Amino acid sequence: MKTTSLALSFRPLRVLAVRALGKVWRGATFSAFSPLVVREIDVSLPPKPGWVRVKNRLAGICGSDLSLVFSQFDFDIAPLALPSSDLFYLGHEVVGEVAETGNGVEGLSPGDRVFFRGWEENCAFQGLEPPCPECAAGNYCLCRNLAEGAGAREGQVGGGWGGWMLVRASQIVPLPRELSDEEGVLVEPFACSFRAVLRRPPPPGGRVLVIGAGTIGLGAVFALSRLFPEARVAVLARHPHQRELARALGAQTVHGGGDLYEEFARLTGARSCRGPGGNSLLLGGFDVVYDCVSSERTLADSLRWTRARGAVVVAGANLRPRRFDHSPVWFREVDLVGAIGHGREIHRGVETGTLDLTIRTLLESRGLVSRLVTHRFPLADYRRAILTAADKRVSGAVKVTFDLSGS
């Protein structure tokens, strides 16, 4: 059985060619020398012990996917210091159906609807005993043995941006029948949002700001409004359709531009200070800022909009090093906190898995988030799908997906 799957070839010459030509030719991303490749792969082999064959149904396009597809990353970022495979199958926000299981697979049967958990390079995936301290604590995305798993992806055949995939059973999770495919495709990215919020929860009645209203930012608004309903949530969103969704998910105030230092000073009761050349700082400000963009500008502003001894949580995965003024970290003792993936959390004194908490919260809020899935494309129309996801201003996109039911 053959299937089409989109993948990336991380050969430096391909990346450099697209990066150079992409400045004058948008089509470079889809050219023959691009890192983005279309593969015809064979998924007819029976699953190995512990593996499953999955028929994909719906797959999302993530912001990090776009950064990779458009070669908007630098080779000197820390993650690329680790060994990696030359070929990387795209698509980690996936809902599918189990078609066949290998020997030794428990808790999964043909016909089960599942979503892709990912994060395969960890101790459990590699069969390492004893597990490292991070994996033992349930934080598999922080595994100390990532470098040991350079070939861990090589056993995987296909990804979410394709009709089928062969993956380890530990990489997929049953999806409750009460959740739609659209809700299911948001579980993994929303779990990243929940983890970001729980890395530094708001104080009781605290004021918080979410910067960015893509999937991760809107997921943070959803998590804050459901887990900490007493928090006063402000959102900075670029586009009108994003601002509308932020309000629907529970934001009390939504902001789109203007003199934000003065606006946020009024909102939080802070004092706005101005120095030469437009140099600005709030004395006071938000208790926590969740930066779901993490650009040079948003990181600098986040630190200046946060009160002394508050926190900025970096939830946006920016794959290019940035230069920004971090002096508020020492001058105002603002904590700069990172967040990645999902794992184990403590919420209101109870330990739980991030994915479990996300699913429970979605089940309690049925139908609220489905509208974030704004576009569906067949896989054959992948160029238009990627361009739609990349230009949210024109397309009004939030979560663009591949409808794989006919693939």
KEMI-40036 format. One record per residue (C-alpha): residue in one letter; chain; x, y, z. Coordinates in Angstrom, 3 decimals. Layout:
N
+------+------+----------+----------+----------+
| code | unit |        X |        Y |        Z |
+------+------+----------+----------+----------+
|    A |    A |        X |        Y |        Z |
...
+------+------+----------+----------+----------+
//
This chain:
407
+------+------+----------+----------+----------+
| code | unit |        X |        Y |        Z |
+------+------+----------+----------+----------+
|    M |    A |    0.000 |    0.000 |    0.000 |
|    K |    A |    1.459 |    3.356 |   -1.078 |
|    T |    A |    0.631 |    6.764 |    0.387 |
|    T |    A |    1.758 |   10.329 |   -0.209 |
|    S |    A |    3.445 |   12.135 |    2.681 |
|    L |    A |    5.049 |   15.571 |    2.989 |
|    A |    A |    8.475 |   15.713 |    4.588 |
|    L |    A |   11.490 |   17.988 |    5.039 |
|    S |    A |   15.012 |   17.236 |    3.899 |
|    F |    A |   17.370 |   19.119 |    6.216 |
|    R |    A |   20.261 |   19.390 |    3.783 |
|    P |    A |   21.913 |   22.776 |    4.359 |
|    L |    A |   22.200 |   23.575 |    0.640 |
|    R |    A |   18.434 |   23.220 |    0.185 |
|    V |    A |   17.748 |   25.442 |    3.180 |
|    L |    A |   20.209 |   28.111 |    2.077 |
|    A |    A |   18.873 |   28.099 |   -1.492 |
|    V |    A |   15.270 |   28.639 |   -0.398 |
|    R |    A |   16.300 |   31.266 |    2.140 |
|    A |    A |   18.137 |   33.253 |   -0.521 |
|    L |    A |   15.654 |   32.884 |   -3.369 |
|    G |    A |   12.640 |   33.192 |   -1.084 |
|    K |    A |   13.410 |   36.902 |   -0.653 |
|    V |    A |   12.390 |   37.526 |   -4.264 |
|    W |    A |   10.424 |   34.400 |   -5.198 |
|    R |    A |    7.758 |   32.945 |   -2.883 |
|    G |    A |    7.570 |   29.871 |   -5.093 |
|    A |    A |   11.061 |   28.830 |   -3.987 |
|    T |    A |    9.429 |   27.083 |   -1.034 |
|    F |    A |    7.678 |   24.676 |   -3.409 |
|    S |    A |   10.466 |   24.267 |   -5.956 |
|    A |    A |   12.471 |   21.142 |   -6.772 |
|    F |    A |   15.427 |   22.252 |   -4.629 |
|    S |    A |   13.309 |   23.119 |   -1.563 |
|    P |    A |   13.645 |   21.216 |    1.748 |
|    L |    A |    9.898 |   20.503 |    1.382 |
|    V |    A |    9.552 |   17.204 |   -0.475 |
|    V |    A |    6.654 |   14.955 |   -1.483 |
|    R |    A |    7.311 |   11.287 |   -0.808 |
|    E |    A |    5.497 |    8.211 |   -2.048 |
|    I |    A |    5.996 |    5.737 |    0.787 |
|    D |    A |    5.072 |    2.124 |    1.392 |
|    V |    A |    3.018 |    1.507 |    4.530 |
|    S |    A |    1.971 |   -2.036 |    3.654 |
|    L |    A |    4.415 |   -3.771 |    5.966 |
|    P |    A |    2.789 |   -5.205 |    9.105 |
|    P |    A |    3.434 |   -3.034 |   12.174 |
|    K |    A |    6.413 |   -4.175 |   14.223 |
|    P |    A |    5.860 |   -5.244 |   17.853 |
|    G |    A |    4.763 |   -2.189 |   19.800 |
|    W |    A |    3.867 |   -0.245 |   16.645 |
|    V |    A |    0.567 |    0.648 |   14.957 |
|    R |    A |   -0.658 |    1.623 |   11.523 |
|    V |    A |   -2.877 |    4.727 |   11.577 |
|    K |    A |   -5.228 |    6.009 |    8.858 |
|    N |    A |   -5.091 |    9.789 |    9.204 |
|    R |    A |   -8.314 |   11.802 |    9.227 |
|    L |    A |   -7.429 |   15.432 |   10.022 |
|    A |    A |   -4.046 |   17.143 |   10.501 |
|    G |    A |   -3.217 |   20.705 |   11.484 |
|    I |    A |   -0.550 |   23.105 |   10.259 |
|    C |    A |    1.457 |   24.451 |   13.195 |
|    G |    A |    3.460 |   27.683 |   13.387 |
|    S |    A |    6.654 |   25.695 |   13.896 |
|    D |    A |    5.805 |   23.705 |   10.738 |
|    L |    A |    5.661 |   26.974 |    8.788 |
|    S |    A |    9.016 |   28.118 |   10.146 |
|    L |    A |   10.580 |   24.891 |    8.917 |
|    V |    A |    8.792 |   24.834 |    5.570 |
|    F |    A |    9.853 |   28.413 |    4.759 |
|    S |    A |   13.390 |   27.796 |    6.127 |
|    Q |    A |   12.867 |   30.496 |    8.746 |
|    F |    A |   15.328 |   29.029 |   11.216 |
|    D |    A |   19.023 |   29.285 |   11.956 |
|    F |    A |   21.363 |   26.323 |   12.217 |
|    D |    A |   22.982 |   27.740 |   15.370 |
|    I |    A |   19.898 |   27.466 |   17.625 |
|    A |    A |   20.298 |   25.076 |   20.547 |
|    P |    A |   17.885 |   22.322 |   19.333 |
|    L |    A |   19.944 |   21.845 |   16.165 |
|    A |    A |   23.027 |   21.002 |   18.222 |
|    L |    A |   21.445 |   17.564 |   18.680 |
|    P |    A |   21.888 |   14.751 |   16.142 |
|    S |    A |   18.935 |   14.399 |   13.789 |
|    S |    A |   17.715 |   12.464 |   10.791 |
|    D |    A |   18.041 |   13.921 |    7.301 |
|    L |    A |   14.350 |   13.332 |    6.596 |
|    F |    A |   11.621 |   14.627 |    8.874 |
|    Y |    A |    7.959 |   13.738 |    8.274 |
|    L |    A |    5.683 |   16.723 |    8.791 |
|    G |    A |    2.448 |   16.795 |   10.768 |
|    H |    A |    2.247 |   16.364 |   14.548 |
|    E |    A |   -1.300 |   17.695 |   15.146 |
|    V |    A |   -3.172 |   14.638 |   13.913 |
|    V |    A |   -6.410 |   12.764 |   14.459 |
|    G |    A |   -6.573 |    9.310 |   12.900 |
|    E |    A |   -7.964 |    5.813 |   13.215 |
|    V |    A |   -6.027 |    2.707 |   14.197 |
|    A |    A |   -5.969 |    0.302 |   11.252 |
|    E |    A |   -3.644 |   -2.425 |   12.560 |
|    T |    A |   -1.590 |   -3.106 |   15.677 |
|    G |    A |    1.645 |   -5.001 |   16.113 |
|    N |    A |    2.271 |   -7.648 |   18.746 |
|    G |    A |    2.366 |   -6.462 |   22.335 |
|    V |    A |    0.221 |   -3.372 |   21.805 |
|    E |    A |   -2.276 |   -2.976 |   24.645 |
|    G |    A |   -5.156 |   -0.540 |   25.022 |
|    L |    A |   -5.511 |    0.095 |   21.277 |
|    S |    A |   -7.617 |   -1.784 |   18.727 |
|    P |    A |   -8.423 |   -1.351 |   15.036 |
|    G |    A |  -11.124 |    1.285 |   14.640 |
|    D |    A |  -10.047 |    3.332 |   17.671 |
|    R |    A |   -9.876 |    7.064 |   17.018 |
|    V |    A |   -6.590 |    8.525 |   18.290 |
|    F |    A |   -4.491 |   11.661 |   18.269 |
|    F |    A |   -0.740 |   11.947 |   17.862 |
|    R |    A |    1.178 |   12.749 |   21.031 |
|    G |    A |    4.601 |   12.850 |   19.401 |
|    W |    A |    7.760 |   13.576 |   21.426 |
|    E |    A |    9.329 |   10.289 |   20.453 |
|    E |    A |   12.962 |   10.868 |   21.435 |
|    N |    A |   12.595 |   10.031 |   25.127 |
|    C |    A |   13.640 |    7.222 |   27.438 |
|    A |    A |   10.427 |    5.205 |   27.086 |
|    F |    A |   10.532 |    5.376 |   23.297 |
|    Q |    A |   14.149 |    4.241 |   23.220 |
|    G |    A |   13.657 |    1.539 |   25.868 |
|    L |    A |   16.225 |    3.092 |   28.199 |
|    E |    A |   16.240 |    1.885 |   31.803 |
|    P |    A |   16.357 |    3.464 |   34.267 |
|    P |    A |   14.715 |    6.561 |   32.792 |
|    C |    A |   16.371 |    9.929 |   33.213 |
|    P |    A |   15.024 |   12.135 |   36.046 |
|    E |    A |   12.893 |   14.214 |   33.665 |
|    C |    A |   11.234 |   11.187 |   32.051 |
|    A |    A |   10.756 |    9.573 |   35.474 |
|    A |    A |    8.863 |   12.712 |   36.513 |
|    G |    A |    6.669 |   12.487 |   33.400 |
|    N |    A |    8.308 |   15.408 |   31.575 |
|    Y |    A |    9.303 |   13.420 |   28.501 |
|    C |    A |    9.784 |   16.554 |   26.380 |
|    L |    A |   12.776 |   17.461 |   28.607 |
|    C |    A |   14.459 |   14.056 |   28.293 |
|    R |    A |   18.215 |   14.111 |   28.966 |
|    N |    A |   18.765 |   11.329 |   26.438 |
|    L |    A |   17.624 |   13.212 |   23.344 |
|    A |    A |   21.077 |   12.844 |   21.824 |
|    E |    A |   20.803 |    9.063 |   22.196 |
|    G |    A |   17.710 |    9.083 |   19.985 |
|    A |    A |   19.233 |   10.511 |   16.820 |
|    G |    A |   17.715 |    7.661 |   14.851 |
|    A |    A |   14.508 |    7.405 |   16.838 |
|    R |    A |   12.425 |    8.956 |   14.060 |
|    E |    A |   13.812 |    6.581 |   11.458 |
|    G |    A |   11.466 |    3.803 |   12.475 |
|    Q |    A |    8.494 |    6.074 |   11.821 |
|    V |    A |    7.033 |    5.917 |    8.328 |
|    G |    A |    4.902 |    8.886 |    7.302 |
|    G |    A |    3.486 |   11.698 |    9.382 |
|    G |    A |    0.306 |   13.680 |    9.826 |
|    W |    A |    0.659 |   15.391 |    6.450 |
|    G |    A |   -0.049 |   12.165 |    4.635 |
|    G |    A |   -2.703 |    9.508 |    4.275 |
|    W |    A |   -1.191 |    6.931 |    6.633 |
|    M |    A |    1.595 |    6.558 |    9.147 |
|    L |    A |    3.376 |    3.779 |   11.020 |
|    V |    A |    4.253 |    4.910 |   14.546 |
|    R |    A |    4.958 |    3.535 |   17.996 |
|    A |    A |    1.877 |    2.897 |   20.114 |
|    S |    A |    3.377 |    5.190 |   22.776 |
|    Q |    A |    3.093 |    8.098 |   20.337 |
|    I |    A |   -0.695 |    8.007 |   20.060 |
|    V |    A |   -3.479 |    8.490 |   22.588 |
|    P |    A |   -7.150 |    7.415 |   22.380 |
|    L |    A |   -9.493 |   10.323 |   21.703 |
|    P |    A |  -12.785 |   10.348 |   23.654 |
|    R |    A |  -15.754 |    9.770 |   21.377 |
|    E |    A |  -17.383 |   12.924 |   22.751 |
|    L |    A |  -14.730 |   15.106 |   21.106 |
|    S |    A |  -14.949 |   15.892 |   17.398 |
|    D |    A |  -12.034 |   15.541 |   14.997 |
|    E |    A |  -11.724 |   19.342 |   15.052 |
|    E |    A |  -11.415 |   19.355 |   18.841 |
|    G |    A |   -9.055 |   16.387 |   18.677 |
|    V |    A |   -6.642 |   18.130 |   16.323 |
|    L |    A |   -6.355 |   20.936 |   18.903 |
|    V |    A |   -5.525 |   18.681 |   21.882 |
|    E |    A |   -1.758 |   18.609 |   21.320 |
|    P |    A |   -1.258 |   22.343 |   20.626 |
|    F |    A |   -3.653 |   23.279 |   23.423 |
|    A |    A |   -1.666 |   21.062 |   25.794 |
|    C |    A |    1.355 |   23.240 |   24.959 |
|    S |    A |   -0.747 |   26.276 |   25.925 |
|    F |    A |   -1.867 |   24.646 |   29.183 |
|    R |    A |    1.757 |   23.858 |   30.064 |
|    A |    A |    2.763 |   27.469 |   29.419 |
|    V |    A |    0.023 |   28.754 |   31.726 |
|    L |    A |    0.908 |   26.243 |   34.439 |
|    R |    A |    4.615 |   27.118 |   34.244 |
|    R |    A |    3.624 |   30.351 |   35.992 |
|    P |    A |   -0.057 |   30.419 |   36.990 |
|    P |    A |   -1.638 |   33.809 |   37.645 |
|    P |    A |   -2.009 |   34.869 |   41.290 |
|    P |    A |   -5.587 |   35.014 |   42.643 |
|    G |    A |   -7.358 |   37.839 |   40.849 |
|    G |    A |   -4.158 |   38.705 |   39.010 |
|    R |    A |   -3.852 |   40.599 |   35.747 |
|    V |    A |   -2.273 |   38.688 |   32.879 |
|    L |    A |   -1.540 |   39.425 |   29.252 |
|    V |    A |   -1.460 |   36.944 |   26.365 |
|    I |    A |    0.567 |   38.190 |   23.400 |
|    G |    A |   -0.515 |   36.598 |   20.132 |
|    A |    A |   -3.832 |   35.018 |   19.194 |
|    G |    A |   -2.828 |   32.141 |   16.994 |
|    T |    A |   -3.597 |   28.615 |   18.164 |
|    I |    A |   -1.152 |   28.698 |   21.100 |
|    G |    A |   -2.258 |   32.157 |   22.245 |
|    L |    A |   -5.964 |   31.311 |   22.005 |
|    G |    A |   -5.242 |   28.039 |   23.782 |
|    A |    A |   -3.641 |   30.044 |   26.601 |
|    V |    A |   -6.761 |   32.237 |   26.827 |
|    F |    A |   -8.899 |   29.087 |   26.980 |
|    A |    A |   -6.693 |   27.557 |   29.696 |
|    L |    A |   -6.677 |   30.744 |   31.790 |
|    S |    A |  -10.433 |   31.254 |   31.586 |
|    R |    A |  -11.177 |   27.616 |   32.508 |
|    L |    A |   -8.456 |   26.879 |   35.078 |
|    F |    A |   -8.211 |   30.357 |   36.655 |
|    P |    A |  -11.586 |   32.061 |   36.067 |
|    E |    A |  -10.767 |   34.740 |   38.656 |
|    A |    A |   -7.812 |   36.004 |   36.590 |
|    R |    A |   -8.263 |   39.159 |   34.518 |
|    V |    A |   -7.079 |   38.267 |   31.048 |
|    A |    A |   -5.970 |   40.782 |   28.419 |
|    V |    A |   -4.993 |   39.733 |   24.898 |
|    L |    A |   -2.863 |   41.482 |   22.297 |
|    A |    A |   -4.040 |   40.256 |   18.885 |
|    R |    A |   -3.018 |   41.458 |   15.448 |
|    H |    A |   -6.125 |   40.622 |   13.381 |
|    P |    A |   -9.868 |   41.344 |   13.943 |
|    H |    A |  -10.921 |   37.689 |   13.617 |
|    Q |    A |   -8.380 |   36.756 |   16.299 |
|    R |    A |   -9.706 |   39.435 |   18.640 |
|    E |    A |  -13.246 |   38.121 |   18.202 |
|    L |    A |  -12.169 |   34.573 |   19.089 |
|    A |    A |  -10.171 |   35.780 |   22.105 |
|    R |    A |  -13.302 |   37.419 |   23.520 |
|    A |    A |  -15.355 |   34.283 |   22.850 |
|    L |    A |  -12.808 |   32.170 |   24.755 |
|    G |    A |  -12.897 |   34.379 |   27.849 |
|    A |    A |  -10.605 |   37.406 |   27.464 |
|    Q |    A |  -11.878 |   40.427 |   29.396 |
|    T |    A |  -10.032 |   42.990 |   27.254 |
|    V |    A |   -8.589 |   42.693 |   23.755 |
|    H |    A |   -6.057 |   45.089 |   22.273 |
|    G |    A |   -4.866 |   45.605 |   18.741 |
|    G |    A |   -2.434 |   48.514 |   18.619 |
|    G |    A |   -1.880 |   52.162 |   19.442 |
|    D |    A |    0.162 |   53.428 |   22.372 |
|    L |    A |    0.166 |   50.185 |   24.305 |
|    Y |    A |    2.373 |   51.490 |   27.119 |
|    E |    A |   -0.233 |   54.119 |   28.009 |
|    E |    A |   -3.092 |   51.681 |   27.383 |
|    F |    A |   -1.610 |   48.979 |   29.609 |
|    A |    A |   -0.683 |   51.540 |   32.286 |
|    R |    A |   -4.350 |   52.556 |   32.519 |
|    L |    A |   -5.494 |   48.935 |   32.497 |
|    T |    A |   -3.142 |   47.766 |   35.263 |
|    G |    A |   -2.829 |   50.955 |   37.316 |
|    A |    A |    0.870 |   51.221 |   36.460 |
|    R |    A |    2.947 |   54.319 |   35.817 |
|    S |    A |    4.202 |   54.761 |   32.269 |
|    C |    A |    7.722 |   56.231 |   32.115 |
|    R |    A |    9.267 |   57.739 |   28.981 |
|    G |    A |   12.945 |   58.291 |   28.305 |
|    P |    A |   14.888 |   59.658 |   25.333 |
|    G |    A |   14.162 |   58.249 |   21.899 |
|    G |    A |   10.872 |   56.637 |   22.875 |
|    N |    A |   12.441 |   54.451 |   25.576 |
|    S |    A |    9.454 |   53.271 |   27.662 |
|    L |    A |    8.853 |   51.251 |   30.832 |
|    L |    A |    5.896 |   50.476 |   33.086 |
|    L |    A |    6.361 |   50.727 |   36.848 |
|    G |    A |    3.784 |   48.156 |   37.824 |
|    G |    A |    2.032 |   46.261 |   35.078 |
|    F |    A |    0.883 |   42.696 |   34.557 |
|    D |    A |    1.535 |   39.898 |   37.030 |
|    V |    A |    2.295 |   37.460 |   34.198 |
|    V |    A |    2.754 |   37.909 |   30.472 |
|    Y |    A |    2.451 |   34.840 |   28.212 |
|    D |    A |    4.401 |   35.638 |   25.043 |
|    C |    A |    3.060 |   33.299 |   22.368 |
|    V |    A |    4.969 |   35.052 |   19.577 |
|    S |    A |    8.474 |   35.491 |   21.101 |
|    S |    A |    9.726 |   37.916 |   18.495 |
|    E |    A |   12.451 |   40.424 |   19.255 |
|    R |    A |    9.807 |   43.123 |   19.775 |
|    T |    A |    7.366 |   41.108 |   21.880 |
|    L |    A |   10.073 |   39.784 |   24.203 |
|    A |    A |   11.394 |   43.297 |   24.829 |
|    D |    A |    7.908 |   44.713 |   25.446 |
|    S |    A |    6.824 |   41.747 |   27.587 |
|    L |    A |    9.604 |   42.359 |   30.075 |
|    R |    A |    8.756 |   46.075 |   30.235 |
|    W |    A |    4.998 |   45.474 |   30.684 |
|    T |    A |    5.484 |   43.110 |   33.640 |
|    R |    A |    5.512 |   44.311 |   37.245 |
|    A |    A |    8.581 |   43.905 |   39.434 |
|    R |    A |    8.982 |   40.234 |   40.404 |
|    G |    A |    6.343 |   39.234 |   37.892 |
|    A |    A |    7.032 |   36.723 |   35.136 |
|    V |    A |    7.191 |   36.459 |   31.367 |
|    V |    A |    6.499 |   32.961 |   30.024 |
|    V |    A |    7.971 |   32.335 |   26.581 |
|    A |    A |    5.501 |   30.035 |   24.840 |
|    G |    A |    6.217 |   30.918 |   21.219 |
|    A |    A |    8.756 |   28.694 |   19.443 |
|    N |    A |   10.951 |   31.135 |   17.566 |
|    L |    A |   13.625 |   29.258 |   15.619 |
|    R |    A |   15.873 |   32.246 |   15.046 |
|    P |    A |   18.058 |   33.789 |   17.794 |
|    R |    A |   16.849 |   37.223 |   18.829 |
|    R |    A |   18.583 |   40.252 |   20.304 |
|    F |    A |   16.458 |   42.104 |   22.837 |
|    D |    A |   16.887 |   44.180 |   25.971 |
|    H |    A |   16.717 |   41.798 |   28.921 |
|    S |    A |   17.648 |   44.403 |   31.550 |
|    P |    A |   14.210 |   44.145 |   33.292 |
|    V |    A |   15.281 |   40.625 |   34.339 |
|    W |    A |   17.812 |   42.160 |   36.735 |
|    F |    A |   16.526 |   45.741 |   37.012 |
|    R |    A |   12.948 |   44.750 |   37.999 |
|    E |    A |   13.665 |   41.107 |   38.944 |
|    V |    A |   11.257 |   39.855 |   36.293 |
|    D |    A |   11.403 |   36.081 |   35.838 |
|    L |    A |   11.882 |   34.893 |   32.251 |
|    V |    A |   10.387 |   31.395 |   32.052 |
|    G |    A |   10.353 |   28.902 |   29.164 |
|    A |    A |    7.676 |   26.378 |   28.227 |
|    I |    A |    7.741 |   23.523 |   25.737 |
|    G |    A |    5.447 |   20.663 |   24.895 |
|    H |    A |    3.611 |   18.819 |   27.636 |
|    G |    A |    4.253 |   16.319 |   30.404 |
|    R |    A |    3.240 |   16.377 |   34.091 |
|    E |    A |    1.668 |   19.339 |   35.859 |
|    I |    A |    0.416 |   20.307 |   39.299 |
|    H |    A |   -2.858 |   22.208 |   39.281 |
|    R |    A |   -4.505 |   23.209 |   42.556 |
|    G |    A |   -2.343 |   20.714 |   44.425 |
|    V |    A |   -3.187 |   17.756 |   42.175 |
|    E |    A |   -0.625 |   16.139 |   39.865 |
|    T |    A |   -1.890 |   15.321 |   36.392 |
|    G |    A |   -0.745 |   14.862 |   32.822 |
|    T |    A |   -0.958 |   17.937 |   30.630 |
|    L |    A |   -2.783 |   15.999 |   27.913 |
|    D |    A |   -5.243 |   14.536 |   30.444 |
|    L |    A |   -5.996 |   17.973 |   31.878 |
|    T |    A |   -6.451 |   19.439 |   28.404 |
|    I |    A |   -8.855 |   16.678 |   27.362 |
|    R |    A |  -10.905 |   17.016 |   30.568 |
|    T |    A |  -11.187 |   20.757 |   30.061 |
|    L |    A |  -12.237 |   20.332 |   26.430 |
|    L |    A |  -14.882 |   17.808 |   27.479 |
|    E |    A |  -16.262 |   20.357 |   29.939 |
|    S |    A |  -16.442 |   22.998 |   27.198 |
|    R |    A |  -17.873 |   20.993 |   24.295 |
|    G |    A |  -18.131 |   22.830 |   20.999 |
|    L |    A |  -16.411 |   26.021 |   22.145 |
|    V |    A |  -13.092 |   25.591 |   20.346 |
|    S |    A |  -14.144 |   23.832 |   17.125 |
|    R |    A |  -14.509 |   27.176 |   15.354 |
|    L |    A |  -10.741 |   27.668 |   15.631 |
|    V |    A |  -10.442 |   25.143 |   12.783 |
|    T |    A |  -11.082 |   27.678 |   10.040 |
|    H |    A |   -9.853 |   25.899 |    6.884 |
|    R |    A |   -9.727 |   22.371 |    5.473 |
|    F |    A |   -7.762 |   21.396 |    2.355 |
|    P |    A |   -7.117 |   18.093 |    0.592 |
|    L |    A |   -3.493 |   17.050 |    0.768 |
|    A |    A |   -3.086 |   17.553 |   -2.986 |
|    D |    A |   -3.725 |   21.274 |   -2.403 |
|    Y |    A |   -0.879 |   21.555 |    0.113 |
|    R |    A |    0.640 |   24.677 |   -1.481 |
|    R |    A |   -2.550 |   26.689 |   -1.004 |
|    A |    A |   -3.019 |   25.280 |    2.510 |
|    I |    A |    0.476 |   26.349 |    3.572 |
|    L |    A |    0.122 |   29.828 |    2.055 |
|    T |    A |   -3.288 |   30.248 |    3.702 |
|    A |    A |   -1.825 |   29.365 |    7.100 |
|    A |    A |    1.083 |   31.743 |    6.547 |
|    D |    A |   -1.046 |   34.806 |    5.692 |
|    K |    A |   -3.631 |   35.099 |    8.447 |
|    R |    A |   -4.403 |   38.730 |    7.697 |
|    V |    A |   -5.851 |   37.957 |    4.258 |
|    S |    A |   -7.186 |   34.446 |    4.874 |
|    G |    A |   -8.662 |   34.940 |    8.349 |
|    A |    A |   -7.054 |   31.632 |    9.298 |
|    V |    A |   -6.470 |   30.285 |   12.772 |
|    K |    A |   -5.995 |   26.540 |   12.398 |
|    V |    A |   -5.587 |   25.354 |    8.827 |
|    T |    A |   -5.959 |   21.604 |    8.393 |
|    F |    A |   -5.560 |   18.824 |    5.854 |
|    D |    A |   -8.717 |   16.750 |    5.394 |
|    L |    A |   -7.255 |   13.298 |    4.839 |
|    S |    A |  -10.465 |   11.288 |    4.805 |
|    G |    A |  -10.090 |   10.664 |    1.073 |
|    S |    A |   -6.318 |   10.120 |    1.018 |
+------+------+----------+----------+----------+
//
